[in-house]
């Protein structure tokens, strides 16, 4: 089974290192930037554009791109690819946690009991997710962010670096929580919030799905 990483930027470096730490041999990376073709990331060759994956047989892949909307676009464009879920050996994930395809959990992350995590989610370095949380597809829980119990993060949402969310809060799809924000109220879809406590700065103009 050939293992392919889609993306060859900074985020891909961490995805590849996570795969390698988990004992997975990465065969190659693909990227749309032709300047990267012929280079290597952690000894993994970058061989060409993403659509090369259509020609490959018996392949599994991980989308190593930080943009939530781009991960969704690629996942929908290649529905027949077998997407690999990867958990770093130095992350803690309780056995009751459900994790969807294509999701990557980085080193130092903690995911507590009865949490449900969707597909193609990034649980980044040292992020913590407490009990009974729900994380939608294509979300990104950034490094050092903390979700208390029973938080719901909808599809495509970005929880920024060092942000905190109190128990029971619901965050709408494709919202953005700024770095260091403290979320104490529900957040509508497509809304960007910043500050302590977090307040909207461009309601309903968050991310593009």
C-alpha positions in Angstrom: 0.0 0.0 0.0 1.5 3.3 -1.2 1.2 6.3 1.2 0.9 9.7 -0.4 0.9 13.1 1.3 -1.0 15.9 -0.5 0.8 19.1 0.2 4.4 20.0 0.5 4.4 23.2 2.7 5.1 23.8 6.3 2.0 21.8 7.5 3.1 18.9 5.4 6.4 18.7 7.4 4.5 18.1 10.6 2.1 15.6 8.9 5.0 13.6 7.5 6.9 13.7 10.8 3.7 12.4 12.5 3.3 9.6 10.0 6.9 8.6 10.4 6.6 8.7 14.2 3.6 6.4 13.9 5.7 3.9 12.0 4.2 4.8 8.6 6.5 4.9 5.6 5.6 7.9 3.3 6.3 7.1 -0.3 5.9 10.5 -1.9 4.3 14.0 -1.6 2.3 15.9 -4.2 1.9 19.7 -4.5 0.5 22.2 -7.0 3.6 24.4 -6.8 5.9 23.1 -9.5 8.9 24.8 -7.8 8.7 22.1 -5.2 8.8 19.2 -7.6 12.0 17.2 -7.3 12.7 18.4 -3.8 12.3 16.4 -0.6 10.6 16.9 2.8 12.1 14.7 5.6 13.5 12.4 2.8 10.1 12.2 1.1 10.2 13.1 -2.6 7.8 15.7 -4.0 6.9 14.2 -7.3 4.3 16.5 -9.0 0.8 17.9 -8.9 -2.1 16.5 -6.9 -3.9 15.0 -9.8 -1.2 12.4 -10.2 -3.0 10.5 -7.5 -5.6 9.5 -10.1 -3.1 7.3 -11.9 -2.0 5.5 -8.8 -3.4 2.1 -7.6 -3.5 0.7 -4.1 -2.9 4.0 -2.5 -3.8 5.7 0.8 -3.3 9.5 1.3 -3.4 12.3 3.8 -4.2 15.9 2.9 -1.5 18.0 4.5 -2.8 21.4 3.8 -3.8 23.8 6.6 -6.6 25.6 4.8 -9.9 24.0 5.8 -11.7 24.9 2.6 -8.9 23.5 0.4 -8.9 20.2 2.3 -12.6 20.0 1.7 -12.2 20.7 -2.0 -9.5 18.0 -2.4 -11.4 15.4 -0.4 -14.5 16.0 -2.6 -12.5 16.0 -5.8 -11.0 12.6 -5.1 -13.8 10.6 -3.5 -12.2 7.2 -4.4 -9.0 7.8 -2.5 -8.6 5.8 0.7 -7.9 8.5 3.3 -5.5 7.6 6.2 -6.2 8.6 9.8 -3.0 9.3 11.8 -2.4 9.7 15.5 1.0 10.6 16.9 2.3 8.1 19.4 2.8 10.9 21.9 -0.8 12.1 21.7 -3.4 10.8 24.2 -6.6 9.7 22.7 -9.1 7.8 24.9 -10.3 4.5 23.5 -13.9 5.8 23.4 -13.1 8.6 21.0 -14.4 8.4 17.4 -12.2 9.8 14.7 -13.1 10.1 11.0 -11.0 9.4 7.9 -8.2 11.7 7.0 -7.9 13.3 10.4 -4.4 13.9 11.9 -3.7 14.2 15.6 -0.3 15.8 16.4 2.1 15.3 19.2 1.0 16.4 22.7 -2.7 16.5 21.8 -5.2 15.2 24.4 -8.6 14.0 23.4 -10.8 12.9 26.3 -13.7 10.3 26.5 -16.8 10.2 24.2 -15.5 12.9 21.9 -16.5 12.6 18.2 -14.1 14.0 15.6 -15.1 14.2 11.9 -13.1 13.6 8.7 -10.0 15.6 7.5 -9.8 17.4 10.9 -6.5 18.8 12.2 -5.9 18.4 16.0 -2.7 20.3 16.2 0.3 20.2 18.6 -0.7 20.2 22.3 -4.4 21.0 21.7 -6.7 19.6 24.3 -10.3 18.5 23.8 -12.3 17.4 26.8 -15.1 15.0 27.2 -18.2 14.8 25.0 -17.0 17.3 22.4 -18.1 17.2 18.7 -15.7 18.4 16.1 -17.1 18.7 12.5 -15.4 17.7 9.3 -12.5 19.9 8.0 -12.2 21.8 11.3 -8.8 22.8 12.6 -8.0 22.9 16.4 -4.8 24.9 16.4 -1.7 24.4 18.6 -2.2 25.0 22.3 -5.9 25.6 22.1 -8.3 24.1 24.7 -11.9 23.0 24.5 -13.7 22.2 27.7 -16.4 19.5 27.9 -19.4 19.3 25.6 -18.2 21.9 23.1 -19.5 21.6 19.6 -17.3 22.8 16.8 -19.0 22.7 13.4 -17.7 22.0 9.9 -14.7 24.0 8.7 -14.2 26.0 11.9 -10.8 27.3 12.9 -10.0 27.5 16.6 -6.9 29.7 16.7 -3.6 29.2 18.5 -4.0 29.4 22.3 -7.8 30.0 22.2 -10.0 28.6 25.0 -13.7 27.6 24.9 -15.8 27.1 28.0 -18.1 24.1 28.5 -21.2 23.6 26.3 -20.5 26.3 23.7 -21.6 25.7 20.1 -19.5 27.2 17.3 -21.2 27.5 13.9 -19.7 26.2 10.6 -16.8 28.0 9.0 -16.3 30.3 11.9 -12.9 31.6 13.0 -11.9 31.9 16.7 -8.8 34.2 16.8 -5.6 33.4 18.6 -5.8 33.7 22.3 -9.5 34.3 22.3 -11.7 33.1 25.2 -15.1 31.9 24.0 -17.9 32.1 26.5 -20.9 32.4 24.2 -22.2 30.5 21.1 -20.8 31.7 17.8 -23.0 31.9 14.7 -21.8 30.4 11.4 -19.3 32.3 9.2 -18.4 34.6 12.1 -14.9 35.7 13.2 -14.4 36.4 16.9 -11.4 37.7 18.8 -10.5 38.9 22.3 -11.2 38.2 25.9 -14.1 37.5 26.0 -14.4 36.8 22.3 -16.5 39.2 20.3 -17.5 39.2 16.6 -15.5 41.5 14.3 -17.1 40.5 10.9 -20.3 38.7 11.5 -21.2 36.2 8.8 -18.0 37.0 6.9 -15.7 34.3 8.3 -14.3 31.7 6.0 -15.5 30.7 2.6 -16.8 27.1 2.5 
